[in-house]
C-alpha cells in the first residue's frame, strides 16, 4: 500500500506490527531487512503527520513560523492528507 494514502493511525498501527515481527525474531535476513525498511518508511510517514499537526497548531495560535512569515499551512502540507480525508 502507498504510504501517502495511510492515515496517521494506519501508519502507526502497521509500524507497531512491524516492530513486533522484528522483535519476535525468526525472520530471514532478507525479510528482516524488508521489515526494517518498511518500518523506517512508516515512521517517517507518522512524523509527517505529526509535523503537519504541529504546524497547524502553531499557525492557529499565531506563534509558528508559518504565521510569522505569512505562509499558509495548506501550502506547506499540500501533499499530506488531513484527517477526515480533506486535503
N, C-alpha and C positions, 0 to 999 in steps of 0.2 A: 504494500500500500504506500502511496505517495505521502511523504511526511507533511507536506504543506496542507493536505486535507485533514490532518489529525487535529482534534481539539486538544487543549492542554490536558484534560482528564484522560483522553485516549492515549496520548503520548506517555503520560506519567504511568498509567496502568501497564502499558506494554513494557516500559522501562523496568518497572518492578518485576515483571515476569522474566525479562532477560537476565536481570541480576540474580534472581532465584535460580534460573537454569545454570548460570555460570557458577554460582556458589554450590550447587548440588554436585557439580563435577560429572565425570563420566562421558563428557562430550569429547569428540576427536579434536585434535589441534585445529584443523580447518574449521570445524563447526564453532569452536570456541572463539576463533578469530572473527568469524562472521557475526557471532553474537556480540562480541565486543564492539565491532564497528557499528552494528545496529544500535547498541546502547549509547554509543557516543553521539550518533545522529539524533536519537530520541532525546538525549539530554540537551543537545543544542536546540532542538525544537521547543522543549519546555522553557529553556532560557529565553528564547524569542518571545514566547507568550508573556513571561514574567517581565521582561524588559518593556514590552509594549504596554502592559498594565501599569508599570511604574511611570512611563511617560504620560499615559492618560491621566493618572492621578496627579502627577506634578503639574500638568497643564491645567487641569480643572481647578487646582488650588492656586494657580498663577505663580508658582515658585520654581518651576523647572526651566531648563534651557530652552525648551520649545516656547514657553510663554515669554521669556526674556528676549528672544530673537524674533518673535512673531511667526515662527514656523508652526504649521498645523500638525497635529498628531496624525491625522489621516494620511498626510503625505509621507510621514516617516514610517507608517505601518501599512502602506498601501497593499503590500503582498501578504500581510498577516491577516488571516480571517479572524474576525472578532467573535466573541462568544455569542451564541444565538444565531450564528450563520451570517450576520451582517458583515459587510466588508468595508 
